[in-house]
Amino acid sequence: NNFFKELCENHNDEILSFLRRNVTFEVIPVLNPWGFDHNDRKNANQVDLNRNFPQGFMNITDVESEIYSGTKPFSEKETQILRDFIEENTDAQVILDYHNIWGGYPLFYVYGEKDVTLAKSVFSYLTDKWVKEYPEFPKNRILGLVKPNGNMGMLADYMLSKNLWVLTMETPWCMPDIGKDQYDKPTIKCALEVLVN
């Protein structure tokens, strides 16, 4: 929501201006409305939707597990909707799978060398920017994480099977060192900068 507000209203930022003129965005704002309303990663059936895809599906039958995968791939209405959405948009240039994490610095999950290069470039640029803007940030490290991921029945695994370029990114509820409250102004600003860059 904040990203699109900035995209529409911030006419001074060159990157946002480029995106406005050259990119078509297709958006599913929240895949898991029940989880969003209940602050839970699972849906109303207690399924982790990001483990409910066929590629690498792990048949986790313990409903109490944080990553309970459901009875079978695409068993959930939400993942069926997303599957159909992807099938209708196989010409996409990139699909951004955006998540929140409870803590830590922003991170990219990577699935290939192109992702590693992009993630390192984004975090290197933003670290330089953030260290100048926020003296509280440590000055001896990159302020972002790059982690390998995949083959666990996740959305990204499904998109990769369709030969789509997927970027999975997570930003924290509260930015370390500078954030004071969940989704406070500096946290939102940093998340927007990761997303835009």
HELIX and SHEET records of a PDB file:
HELIX    1   1 ASN A    2  GLU A    9  1                                   8    
HELIX    2   2 GLU A   14  ASN A   22  1                                   9    
HELIX    3   3 PRO A   33  HIS A   38  1                                   6    
HELIX    4   4 LEU A   49  ARG A   51  5                                   3    
HELIX    5   5 LYS A   77  GLU A   87  1                                  11    
HELIX    6   6 GLU A  113  GLU A  133  1                                  21    
HELIX    7   7 LEU A  155  SER A  161  1                                   7    
HELIX    8   8 LYS A  185  VAL A  196  1                                  12    
SHEET    1   A 4 ILE A  95  ILE A 101  0                                        
SHEET    2   A 4 VAL A 166  PRO A 172  1                                        
SHEET    3   A 4 LEU A 107  VAL A 110 -1                                        
SHEET    4   A 4 LEU A 145  PRO A 148  1                                        
END                                                                             
